[in-house]
Amino acid sequence: MSEQNRISQIRHGKPIYRARRYDTLRDMIRDSAVRFVQYPAFRYREAPAGAMMEKSYPVFLSEMNELGTALASLGLMGGNIAVIGENRYEWALSYLAVTNGVGVVIPLDRMLPAAEIETMLVRGEVDALLYSAAFEEDIRSLSARNRRVRFYIRMNDPGEADRPEPDTRFLKLENLMKTGAARISEGDRRYLDAPIDPEAMKILLFTSGTSATSKAVMLSHRNLCADVRALSGIVRADPGESVLSVLPLHHTFENTCSLLFSLSHGMTVAISDGLKFLSKNLVEHQPAILVGVPLILEKFRKRVLDEARKSGMEKKMTVGMKVARGLRFVGIDLRRKLFAKVHASFGGKLRLLIAGGAAMDPTVTKWYEGIGIKVYQGYGLTETSPVIAGCNDRIRRAGTCGQPLPEVEMGIAGADATGTGEIVVRGPVVMIGYWKDDESTREAIRDGWFHTGDLGRFDRRGLLHVTGRSKSMIVLKTGKKVFPEEMEALLNQIAYVKESIVWGERGDSGEVEVCARIVVDRENLPEHPPGDEEFIHQLLIAAIRDFNKTVSPYKAIRHFVYGESELAKTTTLKVKRYLEIEELHRLLAEMSASIRTVAGKNIDLLKEAVNQSMQRKKVPVTDHRI
């Protein structure tokens, strides 16, 4: 092994609790159906204004078998079957029915444009597609061009009257369920007894698109069962508790932590009606655990603080936190009692937040802890099923990603003098590889270690600190390194900064200069005359000047632009860094400008001016996302 890739700081995860061991997800579901007969597996509505529905564990197993048998009767055994749709019961049913005996399941991002859905169906060599009614128009359109997909199966009935179906490829899930039930009663066991190889690819996931080219990750039952087992070894979950499913189920973080982990513990997966109904759903479903990304959790906190400010309770809340902290010091915990009204707004039973997908601001973590809700920051990737490290029931510290999970071994490759290097991992959670991409697989998995592409280090307590992506790291001419994610976390603490992105731009002298784009939170700006851009300009100049005093000189931000348009994000709310920088460069090229010449200006206004100029010249306008 070369000096550059030498692995150091190797850490091994250890369990706190004894976890059940399953070879396949089918074994897990079957076991849960026996152990948790009295608990609902799912609670949901067909529509936000509809009646609440529940599915018990035995009923879910029965319906999974019915759908799986019906799909088998269509000749789809061993096929690639895609699933797309919003979070709903039928999505979970379809996903598990396919992977537990039919073939390979391919969860697709529901936010993909129609053209990209079509591309994914081709890339995934899809034999059948299960889709929600919201995609009806797009699926009908692409079906005219794609003759490889043998069946298009609509998950839900939008309430429309049945119409004659001239295209025999289009089927309804409801009708398939009846077919499956009938075949099982007649003795059809091809699905029930289908062998499942725990080591074989059964889940194919296209990465989220935060890099320019998505890869297809091959996961097995062994991978997912190992991750559920590892999580079960460090996080307590009790039968009958509920978890609110908010993030997209196609993403491994939500899929593993909210869906599979919960089903293995007899919890109820309460499916949210959507982000705009989140407050209502929290109150009615009363979750004990919520899996979320930092942006959502920060918005919850902001809403509570805004309401406290408007009602004149802000000072009382601050004093209450100090009192609670003092009492805890002498062994008395009254946080849930002192902040009962806040807990009621979360449903009254919320005890644990699991955060992932991005770094959590330590001040937000400490706020939740201050009112009596634990926050566990986790870390992982699609390629690792996904969680490989996290805070746990024994140790947690704001600003860190905790310790490696049980059965997971982690280390740092090519560490520098500060101990920072590339995070590497090995263990049963690591993917089989990238589908039809041996070169990328060999590059990612070397000497048994999966190279994450993320940079980090372990502290003396064995807690993981993730500092950023190796691809986004800014390397200066002096050799010093700047990690954009660290800089952004600091910038975002400024009251009137909603979000930001930091990158390196090569100047005329050849030196790489640290630059930033700031998204202004207008609601938190000091009072100023409407439309006074000079006021905002000077405010930000002062803020950046103060910011630069808090960081090493080589990290200082040399140029910045600002605006109010939010940054482009994936469905799990990760900023599409490469897209933002690419779009900025495109805009600068159209202006024949550089970041130096537009520094300190409102990028939204510059974009508008460029678009108007092009319209006058009758030149097609590029749809800039900045």
C-alpha positions as CSV (number, residue, x, y, z in Angstrom):
1,M,0.0,0.0,0.0
2,S,1.4,3.4,-1.0
3,E,2.3,6.0,1.7
4,Q,-0.5,8.2,0.3
5,N,-3.1,5.5,0.8
6,R,-1.9,4.2,4.1
7,I,-4.8,3.5,6.5
8,S,-4.6,5.0,10.0
9,Q,-6.9,5.7,12.9
10,I,-8.7,2.4,12.4
11,R,-11.8,2.1,14.5
12,H,-14.2,-0.8,15.1
13,G,-17.8,-0.4,16.0
14,K,-19.2,-2.2,19.0
15,P,-22.9,-2.9,19.9
16,I,-24.8,-1.7,23.0
17,Y,-27.7,-4.0,22.5
18,R,-28.1,-7.5,21.1
19,A,-29.7,-7.3,17.7
20,R,-31.5,-10.1,15.8
21,R,-29.7,-11.5,12.8
22,Y,-31.5,-12.0,9.5
23,D,-30.1,-13.3,6.2
24,T,-32.8,-11.7,4.1
25,L,-35.4,-8.9,4.4
26,R,-38.0,-11.6,3.8
27,D,-36.9,-13.4,6.9
28,M,-37.2,-10.1,8.8
29,I,-40.7,-9.3,7.6
30,R,-41.9,-12.9,8.3
31,D,-40.5,-12.8,11.8
32,S,-42.1,-9.4,12.5
33,A,-45.5,-10.6,11.4
34,V,-45.3,-13.3,14.1
35,R,-43.8,-11.2,16.9
36,F,-45.7,-8.0,16.4
37,V,-49.3,-9.2,15.6
38,Q,-50.9,-6.5,17.8
39,Y,-49.1,-3.5,16.3
40,P,-49.8,-1.5,13.1
41,A,-47.0,-1.8,10.6
42,F,-48.2,1.2,8.6
43,R,-50.5,4.2,9.3
44,Y,-51.3,6.6,6.4
45,R,-53.9,8.4,4.4
46,E,-54.7,7.9,0.7
47,A,-55.0,11.7,0.5
48,P,-54.3,14.5,3.0
49,A,-58.0,15.0,3.6
50,G,-58.8,11.3,3.6
51,A,-59.5,8.8,6.4
52,M,-56.6,7.4,8.4
53,M,-55.8,3.8,7.5
54,E,-53.7,1.1,9.1
55,K,-52.1,-2.2,8.1
56,S,-51.1,-4.7,10.7
57,Y,-47.9,-6.7,10.3
58,P,-49.7,-10.0,9.3
59,V,-51.8,-8.1,6.8
60,F,-48.7,-6.4,5.3
61,L,-47.0,-9.8,4.9
62,S,-50.1,-11.2,3.3
63,E,-50.4,-8.3,0.8
64,M,-46.7,-8.5,0.0
65,N,-47.1,-12.2,-0.8
66,E,-50.2,-11.5,-3.0
67,L,-48.4,-8.8,-5.0
68,G,-45.2,-10.8,-5.3
69,T,-47.2,-13.8,-6.5
70,A,-49.1,-11.7,-9.1
71,L,-45.8,-10.2,-10.4
72,A,-44.4,-13.8,-10.7
73,S,-47.5,-14.8,-12.6
74,L,-46.7,-12.1,-15.2
75,G,-43.4,-13.8,-15.9
76,L,-41.3,-11.2,-14.1
77,M,-39.3,-13.6,-11.9
78,G,-35.6,-12.5,-12.1
79,G,-36.5,-9.2,-13.8
80,N,-35.6,-5.6,-13.1
81,I,-38.6,-3.8,-11.7
82,A,-38.5,0.0,-11.0
83,V,-40.7,1.8,-8.5
84,I,-41.5,5.5,-8.5
85,G,-43.9,7.7,-6.5
86,E,-44.4,9.8,-3.5
87,N,-44.1,8.2,0.0
88,R,-47.2,5.9,0.3
89,Y,-48.1,2.5,1.6
90,E,-48.1,1.0,-2.0
91,W,-44.5,2.2,-2.5
92,A,-43.3,0.3,0.5
93,L,-45.4,-2.7,-0.5
94,S,-44.1,-2.7,-4.1
95,Y,-40.5,-2.3,-3.0
96,L,-40.5,-5.2,-0.6
97,A,-42.7,-7.4,-2.7
98,V,-40.2,-7.1,-5.6
99,T,-37.0,-7.6,-3.6
100,N,-38.3,-10.4,-1.4
101,G,-38.7,-13.0,-4.2
102,V,-39.4,-11.5,-7.6
103,G,-36.3,-9.8,-8.8
104,V,-34.2,-6.7,-8.6
105,V,-36.0,-3.5,-7.3
106,I,-34.9,-0.1,-8.7
107,P,-36.2,2.8,-6.7
108,L,-36.3,5.9,-8.8
109,D,-36.1,9.5,-7.6
110,R,-39.7,10.9,-7.9
111,M,-38.2,14.4,-8.6
112,L,-36.6,13.3,-11.8
113,P,-37.8,15.1,-14.9
114,A,-39.7,12.9,-17.4
115,A,-36.7,12.7,-19.7
116,E,-34.5,11.4,-17.0
117,I,-37.1,8.8,-15.8
118,E,-37.0,7.6,-19.4
119,T,-33.2,7.4,-19.4
120,M,-33.2,5.5,-16.1
121,L,-35.7,2.9,-17.4
122,V,-33.2,2.3,-20.3
123,R,-30.1,2.3,-18.1
124,G,-31.7,0.0,-15.6
125,E,-32.9,-2.4,-18.3
126,V,-36.3,-2.3,-16.6
127,D,-38.9,-5.0,-17.3
128,A,-41.8,-3.5,-15.3
129,L,-42.5,-0.2,-13.6
130,L,-44.7,0.4,-10.6
131,Y,-45.8,4.0,-10.5
132,S,-48.1,6.3,-8.6
133,A,-51.0,8.0,-10.3
134,A,-49.2,11.4,-10.1
135,F,-46.9,10.1,-12.9
136,E,-49.7,8.9,-15.2
137,E,-49.2,11.5,-17.9
138,D,-45.4,11.1,-18.1
139,I,-45.6,7.3,-18.0
140,R,-48.2,7.2,-20.8
141,S,-46.0,9.4,-22.9
142,L,-42.7,7.5,-22.5
143,S,-44.5,4.2,-22.9
144,A,-45.0,5.0,-26.6
145,R,-41.3,5.1,-27.1
146,N,-40.1,2.4,-24.7
147,R,-41.2,-1.1,-25.8
148,R,-38.8,-2.9,-23.6
149,V,-40.8,-2.3,-20.4
150,R,-43.3,-5.1,-20.4
151,F,-45.7,-3.8,-17.8
152,Y,-46.7,-0.4,-16.4
153,I,-48.5,-0.9,-13.1
154,R,-50.3,2.0,-11.4
155,M,-50.1,1.7,-7.6
156,N,-53.1,3.8,-6.7
157,D,-56.5,4.7,-8.1
158,P,-57.0,8.5,-8.3
159,G,-60.8,8.0,-8.2
160,E,-61.3,8.2,-11.9
161,A,-63.9,6.0,-13.6
162,D,-62.4,2.9,-15.2
163,R,-61.8,3.3,-18.9
164,P,-61.1,0.8,-21.6
165,E,-57.4,0.0,-21.7
166,P,-56.2,-0.6,-25.2
167,D,-52.6,-1.0,-24.1
168,T,-52.3,-4.4,-22.4
169,R,-49.1,-3.3,-20.8
170,F,-51.0,-1.1,-18.3
171,L,-52.2,-2.8,-15.2
172,K,-53.6,-1.8,-11.8
173,L,-52.0,-2.9,-8.6
174,E,-55.4,-3.4,-7.0
175,N,-56.3,-6.0,-9.6
176,L,-53.0,-7.7,-9.4
177,M,-53.5,-8.1,-5.7
178,K,-56.7,-10.0,-6.3
179,T,-55.0,-12.2,-8.9
180,G,-52.2,-12.9,-6.4
181,A,-54.6,-13.8,-3.6
182,A,-56.5,-16.2,-5.9
183,R,-53.3,-17.9,-7.1
184,I,-52.1,-18.4,-3.5
185,S,-55.4,-20.0,-2.6
186,E,-55.0,-22.3,-5.5
187,G,-51.6,-23.5,-4.3
188,D,-49.2,-21.2,-6.3
189,R,-46.0,-21.1,-4.2
190,R,-43.5,-19.9,-6.8
191,Y,-43.1,-16.6,-5.0
192,L,-43.5,-17.9,-1.4
193,D,-40.8,-20.5,-1.8
194,A,-38.5,-18.5,-4.2
195,P,-34.9,-18.8,-3.1
196,I,-33.2,-15.5,-2.2
197,D,-29.4,-15.3,-2.4
198,P,-28.4,-12.9,0.4
199,E,-25.2,-12.0,-1.5
200,A,-26.8,-11.3,-4.9
201,M,-27.8,-7.9,-6.2
202,K,-31.4,-7.3,-5.3
203,I,-31.5,-3.5,-5.0
204,L,-30.1,-1.2,-7.7
205,L,-29.9,2.5,-6.7
206,F,-28.9,5.4,-8.9
207,T,-26.9,7.9,-6.8
208,S,-28.7,11.2,-6.1
209,G,-27.0,13.4,-8.6
210,T,-24.9,15.6,-6.4
211,S,-22.0,14.8,-8.7
212,A,-22.1,15.3,-12.4
213,T,-22.6,11.6,-13.3
214,S,-24.8,9.3,-11.3
215,K,-23.7,5.7,-10.8
216,A,-25.8,2.6,-10.2
217,V,-25.1,1.0,-6.8
218,M,-25.7,-2.7,-6.4
219,L,-26.9,-3.7,-2.9
220,S,-27.8,-7.1,-1.5
221,H,-30.0,-8.4,1.3
222,R,-26.9,-9.0,3.2
223,N,-25.9,-5.3,2.9
224,L,-29.3,-4.0,4.1
225,C,-29.8,-6.6,6.8
226,A,-26.3,-5.8,8.2
227,D,-27.1,-2.1,8.3
228,V,-30.4,-2.7,10.1
229,R,-28.7,-5.0,12.5
230,A,-25.9,-2.5,13.1
231,L,-28.4,0.3,13.8
232,S,-30.4,-2.0,16.1
233,G,-27.2,-2.5,18.1
234,I,-26.9,1.2,19.0
235,V,-30.4,2.7,19.0
236,R,-33.3,1.6,21.2
237,A,-36.7,1.3,19.5
238,D,-39.7,-0.2,21.2
239,P,-42.6,-2.1,19.6
240,G,-45.7,0.1,19.2
241,E,-43.7,3.4,18.9
242,S,-44.0,5.2,15.6
243,V,-41.6,6.8,13.2
244,L,-42.8,9.5,10.8
245,S,-41.7,8.9,7.2
246,V,-40.9,12.3,5.8
247,L,-37.8,11.9,3.5
248,P,-38.2,10.2,0.1
249,L,-38.4,6.5,0.5
250,H,-36.3,5.9,-2.6
251,H,-33.3,7.3,-0.7
252,T,-31.3,4.7,1.3
253,F,-31.2,6.9,4.4
254,E,-35.0,7.0,4.7
255,N,-35.4,3.5,3.4
256,T,-33.1,1.9,5.9
257,C,-33.6,4.1,8.9
258,S,-37.3,4.8,8.8
259,L,-38.7,1.8,6.9
260,L,-36.6,-1.3,7.4
261,F,-35.2,-0.5,10.8
262,S,-38.8,0.3,12.1
263,L,-40.3,-2.9,10.6
264,S,-37.6,-4.9,12.3
265,H,-38.6,-3.5,15.7
266,G,-42.4,-3.6,15.5
267,M,-42.7,0.1,15.1
268,T,-45.4,1.8,13.1
269,V,-44.3,3.6,10.0
270,A,-46.5,6.6,9.8
271,I,-46.4,8.1,6.3
272,S,-46.4,11.9,6.1
273,D,-48.9,13.6,3.8
274,G,-46.1,15.9,2.6
275,L,-43.9,18.6,4.0
276,K,-46.6,21.2,4.1
277,F,-48.7,18.9,6.4
278,L,-45.7,18.0,8.6
279,S,-46.9,20.0,11.7
280,K,-50.3,18.4,11.5
281,N,-48.8,14.9,11.0
282,L,-46.5,15.2,13.9
283,V,-49.4,16.0,16.3
284,E,-51.7,13.2,15.0
285,H,-49.0,10.4,14.6
286,Q,-47.1,11.3,17.7
287,P,-43.8,9.8,16.6
288,A,-41.1,8.7,19.0
289,I,-38.4,8.9,16.3
290,L,-38.0,11.2,13.3
291,V,-35.4,10.8,10.6
292,G,-34.6,14.0,8.9
293,V,-32.0,16.2,7.2
294,P,-30.6,19.2,9.0
295,L,-32.5,21.7,6.9
296,I,-35.9,20.3,8.0
297,L,-34.9,20.1,11.6
298,E,-33.5,23.7,11.5
299,K,-36.9,24.9,10.1
300,F,-38.7,23.2,13.0
301,R,-36.5,25.0,15.4
302,K,-36.9,28.3,13.6
303,R,-40.7,28.0,13.6
304,V,-40.8,27.4,17.4
305,L,-38.4,30.3,18.0
306,D,-40.5,32.6,15.8
307,E,-43.7,31.7,17.6
308,A,-41.9,32.3,21.0
309,R,-40.7,35.7,19.8
310,K,-44.2,36.7,18.6
311,S,-45.8,35.6,21.8
312,G,-43.2,37.3,24.0
313,M,-42.0,33.9,25.4
314,E,-38.5,34.0,23.9
315,K,-36.9,35.2,27.2
316,K,-38.8,32.7,29.2
317,M,-37.6,29.9,26.9
318,T,-34.0,31.0,27.2
319,V,-34.2,31.2,31.0
320,G,-36.0,27.8,31.1
321,M,-33.1,26.2,29.2
322,K,-30.6,27.6,31.7
323,V,-32.6,26.3,34.6
324,A,-33.0,22.9,32.9
325,R,-29.2,22.7,32.3
326,G,-28.5,23.6,36.0
327,L,-30.9,21.0,37.3
328,R,-29.5,18.3,35.0
329,F,-26.1,19.1,36.5
330,V,-27.4,17.8,39.9
331,G,-29.3,14.9,38.4
332,I,-32.7,16.3,37.9
333,D,-34.2,16.3,34.3
334,L,-37.3,18.5,33.9
335,R,-36.8,19.4,30.3
336,R,-39.9,17.7,28.9
337,K,-42.0,19.2,31.7
338,L,-40.5,22.7,31.3
339,F,-41.0,22.6,27.5
340,A,-44.3,20.7,27.4
341,K,-45.9,23.1,24.9
342,V,-43.0,22.7,22.5
343,H,-43.2,18.9,22.8
344,A,-46.9,19.0,22.2
345,S,-46.3,20.7,18.9
346,F,-44.1,17.7,18.0
347,G,-46.8,15.2,19.0
348,G,-45.7,14.8,22.6
349,K,-43.7,11.6,22.3
350,L,-40.8,12.7,20.1
351,R,-37.6,11.6,21.9
352,L,-35.1,11.1,19.2
353,L,-34.1,12.9,16.0
354,I,-31.8,11.0,13.6
355,A,-30.1,13.5,11.3
356,G,-28.1,12.7,8.1
357,G,-27.4,13.8,4.6
358,A,-25.4,16.9,5.6
359,A,-23.7,18.4,8.6
360,M,-25.9,19.5,11.5
361,D,-25.2,22.9,13.0
362,P,-24.1,22.2,16.6
363,T,-26.2,25.1,17.9
364,V,-29.3,23.4,16.5
365,T,-28.4,20.1,18.0
366,K,-27.8,21.7,21.4
367,W,-31.2,23.5,21.2
368,Y,-33.0,20.2,20.7
369,E,-31.0,18.6,23.5
370,G,-31.8,21.6,25.6
371,I,-35.6,20.9,25.4
372,G,-35.2,17.2,26.0
373,I,-35.0,15.6,22.5
374,K,-31.9,13.7,21.6
375,V,-30.2,14.3,18.3
376,Y,-28.1,11.6,16.7
377,Q,-26.0,12.8,13.7
378,G,-25.3,9.9,11.3
379,Y,-22.9,9.5,8.4
380,G,-23.0,7.2,5.4
381,L,-23.4,6.8,1.7
382,T,-25.7,5.0,-0.8
383,E,-22.7,2.6,-1.3
384,T,-22.7,1.6,2.3
385,S,-26.4,0.8,2.7
386,P,-26.1,3.7,3.9
387,V,-25.2,4.4,7.6
388,I,-21.7,3.5,8.8
389,A,-21.2,5.9,11.7
390,G,-23.5,7.7,14.1
391,C,-24.1,9.0,17.6
392,N,-25.8,6.3,19.8
393,D,-27.6,5.7,23.1
394,R,-24.3,5.7,25.0
395,I,-22.3,8.5,23.4
396,R,-23.1,11.6,21.3
397,R,-21.5,14.9,20.8
398,A,-22.8,17.9,18.8
399,G,-20.7,18.5,15.7
400,T,-19.5,14.9,15.3
401,C,-20.9,11.9,13.5
402,G,-20.4,9.6,16.4
403,Q,-18.7,6.2,16.2
404,P,-18.5,3.4,13.6
405,L,-21.6,1.1,13.7
406,P,-21.2,-2.5,15.0
407,E,-19.5,-4.8,12.5
408,V,-18.2,-1.7,10.6
409,E,-14.5,-0.9,10.4
410,M,-13.4,2.6,9.5
411,G,-10.1,4.4,9.0
412,I,-8.5,7.4,7.5
413,A,-6.4,7.1,4.3
414,G,-3.5,9.4,3.6
415,A,-3.9,11.5,6.7
416,D,-2.1,14.8,6.9
417,A,-0.4,16.4,9.9
418,T,-3.8,17.2,11.4
419,G,-5.0,13.6,11.1
420,T,-7.4,14.6,8.3
421,G,-7.6,12.3,5.2
422,E,-10.1,10.3,3.2
423,I,-12.6,8.3,5.2
424,V,-12.5,4.6,4.3
425,V,-14.7,1.7,5.4
426,R,-15.1,-2.1,5.2
427,G,-17.6,-4.5,6.4
428,P,-20.9,-6.3,5.4
429,V,-22.6,-3.0,4.6
430,V,-20.3,-2.1,1.7
431,M,-22.0,-2.5,-1.7
432,I,-21.3,-5.2,-4.2
433,G,-20.1,-2.6,-6.6
434,Y,-21.2,-0.2,-9.4
435,W,-23.4,-1.9,-12.0
436,K,-21.7,-2.4,-15.3
437,D,-18.8,-0.2,-14.2
438,D,-15.9,-2.4,-13.1
439,E,-13.4,0.5,-13.5
440,S,-15.3,2.7,-11.0
441,T,-15.8,-0.3,-8.6
442,R,-12.0,-1.0,-8.6
443,E,-11.3,2.7,-8.0
444,A,-13.8,2.8,-5.1
445,I,-12.9,-0.5,-3.4
446,R,-9.2,-1.0,-3.0
447,D,-7.5,-3.6,-0.8
448,G,-10.9,-4.4,0.7
449,W,-11.5,-0.8,1.8
450,F,-14.3,1.4,0.3
451,H,-13.0,4.9,-0.3
452,T,-15.8,7.3,0.4
453,G,-14.4,10.4,-1.2
454,D,-15.2,12.3,2.0
455,L,-12.6,13.8,4.3
456,G,-12.5,13.5,8.0
457,R,-10.7,12.4,11.1
458,F,-11.3,10.7,14.5
459,D,-10.8,12.5,17.7
460,R,-9.4,11.1,20.9
461,R,-12.8,9.7,21.9
462,G,-13.1,7.9,18.6
463,L,-15.8,10.2,17.3
464,L,-15.8,11.0,13.6
465,H,-15.5,14.5,12.3
466,V,-16.4,14.9,8.6
467,T,-14.8,17.9,7.1
468,G,-16.0,17.8,3.5
469,R,-15.7,16.1,0.1
470,S,-12.3,15.5,-1.4
471,K,-13.7,16.7,-4.8
472,S,-15.0,20.0,-3.4
473,M,-11.8,20.6,-1.3
474,I,-10.0,23.8,-2.3
475,V,-6.2,23.4,-2.7
476,L,-4.3,26.7,-2.6
477,K,-1.0,27.4,-4.3
478,T,0.7,27.1,-1.0
479,G,-0.6,23.5,-0.6
480,K,-3.0,24.5,2.2
481,K,-6.5,23.1,2.0
482,V,-9.8,24.8,2.5
483,F,-12.9,22.7,3.2
484,P,-16.0,24.4,1.8
485,E,-18.5,22.6,4.0
486,E,-16.7,23.9,7.2
487,M,-16.8,27.4,5.8
488,E,-20.5,27.1,4.8
489,A,-21.4,25.9,8.3
490,L,-19.9,29.0,9.8
491,L,-21.4,31.4,7.2
492,N,-24.8,29.9,7.8
493,Q,-24.7,30.9,11.4
494,I,-25.0,34.6,10.4
495,A,-28.6,35.5,11.3
496,Y,-29.5,36.8,7.8
497,V,-27.7,34.1,5.8
498,K,-30.2,31.3,4.9
499,E,-27.6,29.2,3.1
500,S,-24.3,29.5,1.2
501,I,-21.9,27.8,-1.1
502,V,-18.1,28.2,-1.0
503,W,-15.7,27.3,-3.8
504,G,-12.2,28.1,-5.2
505,E,-11.8,30.4,-8.2
506,R,-8.6,30.8,-10.1
507,G,-7.8,34.5,-10.5
508,D,-5.8,36.4,-13.2
509,S,-2.6,35.9,-11.2
510,G,-3.1,32.1,-11.2
511,E,-3.8,32.1,-7.4
512,V,-6.9,30.2,-6.2
513,E,-9.2,32.5,-4.3
514,V,-11.9,31.5,-1.9
515,C,-15.3,32.7,-3.1
516,A,-18.8,32.5,-1.7
517,R,-22.4,32.8,-2.9
518,I,-24.8,33.8,-0.1
519,V,-28.5,33.3,0.0
520,V,-30.0,36.1,2.1
521,D,-32.7,35.5,4.6
522,R,-34.7,38.7,4.0
523,E,-36.9,38.0,7.1
524,N,-33.9,38.3,9.4
525,L,-32.3,41.4,7.8
526,P,-32.2,44.6,9.9
527,E,-34.8,47.1,9.0
528,H,-33.9,49.0,5.8
529,P,-35.8,50.9,3.0
530,P,-37.4,48.5,0.5
531,G,-35.2,47.9,-2.5
532,D,-32.1,49.4,-0.9
533,E,-29.5,47.0,-2.4
534,E,-26.6,49.3,-1.2
535,F,-27.7,48.7,2.4
536,I,-27.6,44.9,1.9
537,H,-24.3,45.2,0.0
538,Q,-22.6,47.1,2.9
539,L,-24.2,44.8,5.5
540,L,-22.7,41.7,3.8
541,I,-19.3,43.4,3.3
542,A,-19.1,44.1,7.0
543,A,-20.3,40.5,7.8
544,I,-17.7,38.9,5.5
545,R,-15.0,41.2,7.0
546,D,-15.9,40.1,10.5
547,F,-16.1,36.5,9.3
548,N,-12.6,36.6,7.9
549,K,-11.3,37.7,11.3
550,T,-12.5,34.4,12.7
551,V,-10.7,32.1,10.3
552,S,-7.1,31.6,9.3
553,P,-5.9,34.2,6.7
554,Y,-5.6,31.6,3.9
555,K,-9.3,30.7,4.4
556,A,-10.5,34.3,4.1
557,I,-13.3,34.9,1.5
558,R,-11.9,37.1,-1.2
559,H,-15.1,37.6,-3.3
560,F,-18.8,37.0,-2.7
561,V,-22.1,37.4,-4.5
562,Y,-25.5,37.2,-3.0
563,G,-29.2,36.8,-3.8
564,E,-32.4,35.4,-2.5
565,S,-33.0,32.4,-4.9
566,E,-32.4,29.1,-3.0
567,L,-29.6,26.8,-4.1
568,A,-30.5,23.8,-6.3
569,K,-30.9,20.7,-4.2
570,T,-31.5,16.9,-4.4
571,T,-34.7,15.4,-3.0
572,T,-32.8,14.9,0.3
573,L,-32.0,18.6,0.3
574,K,-28.3,18.3,-0.5
575,V,-27.0,21.3,-2.4
576,K,-26.0,20.4,-6.0
577,R,-22.7,22.0,-5.7
578,Y,-21.4,21.2,-9.1
579,L,-24.5,22.5,-10.8
580,E,-24.5,25.8,-8.9
581,I,-20.8,26.5,-9.8
582,E,-21.4,25.4,-13.4
583,E,-24.4,27.7,-13.7
584,L,-22.5,30.6,-12.2
585,H,-19.6,30.2,-14.6
586,R,-22.1,30.1,-17.5
587,L,-23.7,33.4,-16.4
588,L,-20.3,35.0,-16.0
589,A,-19.4,33.9,-19.5
590,E,-22.5,35.4,-20.9
591,M,-21.7,38.7,-19.2
592,S,-18.0,38.5,-20.2
593,A,-17.2,39.0,-16.5
594,S,-15.3,37.4,-13.7
595,I,-16.2,36.8,-10.1
596,R,-13.9,39.7,-9.2
597,T,-15.8,42.1,-11.4
598,V,-19.2,41.1,-10.0
599,A,-18.1,40.7,-6.4
600,G,-20.5,42.0,-3.8
601,K,-23.4,42.2,-6.3
602,N,-26.9,40.7,-6.3
603,I,-26.6,37.7,-8.6
604,D,-30.4,37.5,-9.0
605,L,-30.5,41.0,-10.5
606,L,-27.5,40.3,-12.7
607,K,-29.2,37.2,-14.1
608,E,-32.4,39.2,-14.7
609,A,-30.4,41.9,-16.6
610,V,-28.7,39.2,-18.8
611,N,-32.0,37.6,-19.6
612,Q,-33.6,40.9,-20.6
613,S,-30.7,41.7,-22.8
614,M,-30.9,38.4,-24.5
615,Q,-34.6,38.8,-25.0
616,R,-34.0,42.1,-26.7
617,K,-31.5,40.4,-29.0
618,K,-33.9,37.5,-29.4
619,V,-31.3,35.0,-28.1
620,P,-32.7,31.9,-26.3
621,V,-32.4,32.4,-22.6
622,T,-30.5,29.8,-20.6
623,D,-32.4,28.7,-17.5
624,H,-29.9,29.7,-14.8
625,R,-30.6,28.1,-11.4
626,I,-28.7,30.7,-9.4
